[in-house]
């Protein structure tokens, strides 16, 4: 079945007890067992629940994996992956990554005796050079955040496989609509379900999908041991959101492409970051590994100091000033002080996150209305 058909039907079978087209939300925390010992489909909701399993089933299908595990947040999912590492292990990651991941890798893992190297993952030679004997994991973002750099998943997979290293891809920005890293050799894919999968700014969630059932079992064991599971309401909302995921992402990507091209022509804009632009550094790689669009995120630098950039983001009306991304509402933010404020100032500037960098999450509003909104804000710089 095609992607959008699976998004609607997998895990969403009609309720056998009532015939309801939409399966009910199962709020139960515990389940009656057929016997004191022996197998049972469900026993305790931390280990598994019908509503959570419905969401996990559809994500397993959409990402082309062996098993999905749903979490209370994207960072809970990321943390679970890092629990596969032990003291003395080494993690290689990118420089253009989500600020929360940067904080976990650099401020939490170090206290567990795990070393971290951050390199430009768009440079495969740099990735290869960073791998050493104790390296056990390579963490990439196929579309980086906030500079929207594009990492070659297949190239990284070859390096990781040769070194016996797990390749994990945070595919939150591209979603399985545009890009499926497991099909290109990644071992685990992570999504912040809070973003495009939920799609309506009304839930927190994360999901891991493993290409191999053995890896999936390890991740589920760790989740069950530590407890950061997705709740039944959030699971239900994710099931609902994923049904329109393809339609939303394609529409948002089309508007983002239009806005990126429009921003390039604006006098007060110094540079636009968008992988769909032919002069973007990541265009060739994006064209090879994405399908149906280049994503709904656009970043750009304004020709102004931090005060001018702040006036800009505080002046838009349709673009709401908020962290997060991927929803039907368009959002705007300053990465230097918002989503990537966890970076040390010198580290942030070293990787290209300037004071004048602005990140857009393009929603489903009319493209002309969004252009007009940005035009008015530019007069405030």
PyMOL commands that set and color helices and strands:
alter all, ss='L'
color gray80, all
select helices_A, chain A and resi 3-9+50-63+74-82+99-112+124-130+153-163+175-178+181-184+213-226+232-242+245-264+283-289+306-313+345-350+367-378
alter helices_A, ss='H'
color red, helices_A
select strands_A, chain A and resi 67-71+90-94+115-119+135-140+166-170+188-192+206-210+269-273+297-302+320-321+331-333+357-361
alter strands_A, ss='S'
color yellow, strands_A
deselect
rebuild
show_as cartoon
